[in-house]
């Protein structure tokens, strides 16, 4: 699978998440991510994260929190960089089928 988003220069601080994407610099204030967990995390906890190899999202294993790159682009107002794509089947949550 090709990368969905080719995220470069990812940096997380107590104030924001920033990265480069398609020659654009993206900065999302931490309080605009919608994550109360990240907003309350200690600086050292914010530094332990994993970028999905396919560029789909960022995961903080110690906080059990993840954010999608698409959501960060929406929060930053960079709607033009959002790719119309289908997430891999293994990444989507399966919803229970209602048989009633």
Secondary structure in CASP SS format (residue, H / E / C, confidence):
PFRMAT SS
TARGET T0000
AUTHOR 0000-0000-0000
METHOD secondary structure of the structure
MODEL  1
X C 1.00
X C 1.00
X C 1.00
X C 1.00
X C 1.00
X C 1.00
X C 1.00
X E 1.00
X E 1.00
X E 1.00
X E 1.00
X E 1.00
X C 1.00
X C 1.00
X C 1.00
X E 1.00
X E 1.00
X E 1.00
X E 1.00
X E 1.00
X E 1.00
X C 1.00
X C 1.00
X E 1.00
X E 1.00
X E 1.00
X E 1.00
X E 1.00
X E 1.00
X H 1.00
X H 1.00
X H 1.00
X C 1.00
X C 1.00
X C 1.00
X H 1.00
X H 1.00
X H 1.00
X H 1.00
X H 1.00
X C 1.00
X C 1.00
X H 1.00
X H 1.00
X H 1.00
X H 1.00
X C 1.00
X C 1.00
X C 1.00
X E 1.00
X E 1.00
X C 1.00
X C 1.00
X C 1.00
X C 1.00
X C 1.00
X E 1.00
X E 1.00
X E 1.00
X E 1.00
X C 1.00
X C 1.00
X C 1.00
X C 1.00
X E 1.00
X E 1.00
X E 1.00
X E 1.00
X H 1.00
X H 1.00
X H 1.00
X H 1.00
X H 1.00
X H 1.00
X H 1.00
X H 1.00
X C 1.00
X C 1.00
X H 1.00
X H 1.00
X H 1.00
X C 1.00
X C 1.00
X C 1.00
X C 1.00
X C 1.00
X C 1.00
X C 1.00
X C 1.00
X C 1.00
X C 1.00
X C 1.00
X C 1.00
X C 1.00
X C 1.00
X C 1.00
X C 1.00
X C 1.00
X C 1.00
X C 1.00
END
